[in-house]
Amino acid sequence: MDERVEAVLRDGRAPGFHGLVVMRGGEVVLERYGAGPDHRLGEPLGHVTFGRDTLHDLRSVSKSVVALLYGIALGDGLVPEPGAGLTAQFPEYRDLAEDPGKAHLTIEHALTMTLGLDWNEDAPYTSPANSEIAMELAPDRYRYVLERPVAEEAGKRWRYCGGATALLGGIIARGTGRPVEEYAAEALFGPLGITDFAWTKGGDGVASAAAGLRLRPVDLAAVGQLVLDGGRGIVP
């Protein structure tokens, strides 16, 4: 594999190649890095020569990390069970909590992206027609998600929804009493030996739970290995 990877890079068959990490038996057996254009949540960073210590935009892999953080916080008794009411976690939106069409929504519906709300991420992620971009532009991201019209019964159909992960990030922050990025550093990254990361924030100063995490590829591989290993006591 090593020679084949080298040949692909040498022959220019992987333009814009950022990085590759291969693990076997829990150990890194191959690492290769390239160069190309990079972005931070849509912000151009120019042409970057990548190395082992270059942070990489994880985009929607951030969602999986947030789900792991919810699991850790749940095991520590810091957040409600998945079956708990969703709107009840945001009592400041009393009008939404009293909406009979949303009274049945639970945290599990957010975890499984089956909220049944009107949400569309088919439009380009440069356009406010995309629901996730509209959420980031809204003055209150949590209210924006929860006030979306009901499109269908919750729990019936999966619909890709960055807003669901944003709500989970808010629940984690409220339950742990700290921003999601600080809890991640203590509860997940620290035990894995991950010390270098960044989490891009929105205009409201809140980390973008749906797409803002930046990690070194080798550290993302460590997170993946953690999942393959059943959580190793870090994630219950």
Salt bridges, closest charged atoms under 4 A:
ASP2 OD1 - ARG32 NH2 2.57
GLU6 OE2 - ARG32 NE 2.54
ASP11 OD2 - ARG13 NH2 3.22
GLU31 OE2 - ARG52 NE 2.90
ASP38 OD2 - ARG214 NH2 3.85
GLU43 OE1 - ARG40 NH1 3.15
ASP53 OD1 - ARG216 NH1 2.75
ASP57 OD2 - ARG59 NE 2.85
ASP57 OD1 - ARG214 NH1 2.85
GLU92 OE2 - ARG174 NH2 2.50
ASP95 OD2 - ARG143 NH2 2.59
GLU98 OE2 - ARG94 NE 3.02
GLU132 OE1 - LYS63 NZ 3.86
GLU136 OE1 - ARG141 NH2 3.15
GLU147 OE1 - ARG143 NE 3.43
GLU147 OE2 - ARG148 NH2 3.58
GLU152 OE2 - ARG157 NH2 3.29
GLU181 OE2 - LYS201 NZ 3.42
GLU186 OE1 - ARG178 NH1 2.26
ASP204 OD1 - ARG141 NH2 2.93
ASP219 OD2 - ARG216 NE 2.91
ASP229 OD2 - ARG232 NH1 2.71
